[in-house]
Amino acid sequence: MRKRIIAGNWKMYKKAEEARSFMKELVDTVPASENVETVICPPSLYLYELAEMTKSSTVGIGAQTMHEAKEGAFTGEISPKMLTDIGVGYVILGHSERRQYFNETDEAVNRKVHAAFEYGLTPIVCVGETLEEREAGKTVDIVATQVKKAFEGIADSLAPTAVIAYEPIWAIGTGKTATAENANEVCGAIRNTISELYGKDVADALRIQYGGSVKPANIDELLSMEHIDGALVGGASLEAASFLKLIEAGSHA
Ligand SMILES: O=C[C@H](O)COP(=O)(O)O
């Protein structure tokens, strides 16, 4: 049985005090459950403080992106070594906003997946199609190619510990959600791709999240699907009350 993983991606939102009080509430009230792993990915500015606040709790902290090098003259960047050093455990890689606005290519995502593993971080690898690609019937091809490229050269022993987030780009922040059946179908295709690459045991172990306008009203149906093991949540992770409802949903057997 795969443990669910619900991750909040705050993107470029929240002032320091808001981040602090959210995390205090989350740490104090997050249900202790063996069924769900909880992760918050704040802006990098808050990583250190929030990692300190969550040290003795079950809440994990993730970065929203990182550079692939351990250190160097890369103004403005943060490295996997720095993330591990301050107690960050996860990193989102290849989010569609990084691909779209910051020219993050499949090749760069692959290098970052390698770097994440090298420094003991769990990569949350994002894949997803545009509306145009979906309407042209290319969804499965697109996500399968993104997965294959992201995992190029990744050892069999590491692959099952990665997380893949399927985020149809047209569903991000738009209020439009893929139907649970649709999302499940694509997550199933992702699992098949992993099975082709690594075999069934790895495919059965690797967790796949759905992301794109996930909220308390649709989480139960999404999580009831065979191939959906959690959610990568933007908007609904910004308020502790709604995020806690998602964790609560994930904690049910
Ligand atoms: O990383 C999170 C996704 O981009 C989903 O964002 P959203 O829940 O606001 O649609």
The ligand as a Gaussian input file, in Angstrom:
#p B3LYP/6-31G(d) Opt

LIG

0 1
 O        1.835000      23.074000      -7.672000
 C        0.606000      23.185000      -7.632000
 C       -0.166000      23.289000      -8.836000
 O        0.404000      24.138000      -9.764000
 C       -1.642000      23.414000      -8.665000
 O       -2.034000      24.720000      -8.359000
 P       -3.594000      24.994000      -8.010000
 O       -3.968000      24.016000      -6.948000
 O       -3.639000      26.421000      -7.559000
 O       -4.348000      24.740000      -9.287000

